[in-house]
Amino acid sequence: MARELLAGQKNSQYKIIIGKNSISQKNISSFAKGHKKLLIISDTGVPKDIIQNIVSLSKLKSKVFTVILDQGEQAKSLANFQRIINFLIDQ
């Protein structure tokens, strides 16, 4: 069973779902609710089947895009930030 935690400050808290069955229609729907488009940002360390599962569940409610970055600290760069911003502008 998945466990829900809240993280962040009071004004900007967000939910973290942890557990073996955390990727479910119920959990994905709560994030996608009210959004016509979603962007999933991940890295090459996350198995492709997990990303595809999230995309498939999200497509039921929204148009889904993905950006896959290289794994590791070097991915946290201004170049990748610019890549994501440019992708968003194009979409």
TARA-V733695 format. One record per residue. N is the residue number from 1. RES is the residue in one letter. SS is DSSP state (alpha for helix, beta for strand, coil for the rest). PHI is phi in whole degrees, 0 to 359 (none if undefined). PSI is psi as a letter, one per 40 degrees, with the letter a starting at -180 (* if undefined). Layout:
N,RES,SS,PHI,PSI
N,RES,SS,PHI,PSI
This chain:
1,M,coil,none,i
2,A,coil,281,i
3,R,beta,243,h
4,E,beta,257,h
5,L,beta,232,i
6,L,beta,254,h
7,A,beta,231,i
8,G,coil,94,i
9,Q,coil,280,i
10,K,alpha,306,d
11,N,alpha,285,d
12,S,alpha,221,f
13,Q,coil,287,i
14,Y,beta,220,i
15,K,beta,266,h
16,I,beta,243,h
17,I,beta,248,h
18,I,beta,237,h
19,G,coil,150,i
20,K,coil,299,d
21,N,coil,252,f
22,S,coil,286,d
23,I,coil,270,g
24,S,coil,220,i
25,Q,alpha,302,d
26,K,alpha,300,d
27,N,alpha,291,d
28,I,alpha,294,d
29,S,alpha,299,d
30,S,alpha,293,d
31,F,alpha,281,d
32,A,alpha,276,e
33,K,coil,307,h
34,G,coil,81,e
35,H,coil,244,h
36,K,coil,273,d
37,K,beta,228,i
38,L,beta,230,i
39,L,beta,241,h
40,I,beta,258,h
41,I,beta,251,h
42,S,beta,221,a
43,D,beta,227,i
44,T,coil,291,e
45,G,coil,279,e
46,V,coil,270,h
47,P,coil,305,h
48,K,alpha,302,d
49,D,alpha,292,d
50,I,alpha,291,d
51,I,alpha,298,d
52,Q,alpha,298,d
53,N,alpha,297,d
54,I,alpha,296,d
55,V,alpha,299,d
56,S,alpha,299,d
57,L,alpha,293,d
58,S,alpha,287,d
59,K,coil,297,e
60,L,coil,294,d
61,K,coil,241,d
62,S,coil,215,i
63,K,beta,277,h
64,V,beta,242,h
65,F,beta,239,i
66,T,beta,229,i
67,V,beta,233,h
68,I,beta,249,h
69,L,beta,260,i
70,D,coil,295,i
71,Q,coil,282,i
72,G,coil,117,i
73,E,alpha,298,d
74,Q,alpha,297,e
75,A,alpha,288,e
76,K,coil,274,g
77,S,coil,228,i
78,L,alpha,296,d
79,A,alpha,297,d
80,N,alpha,289,d
81,F,alpha,299,d
82,Q,alpha,296,d
83,R,alpha,301,d
84,I,alpha,293,d
85,I,alpha,300,d
86,N,alpha,298,d
87,F,alpha,298,d
88,L,alpha,299,d
89,I,alpha,298,d
90,D,alpha,295,d
91,Q,coil,270,*
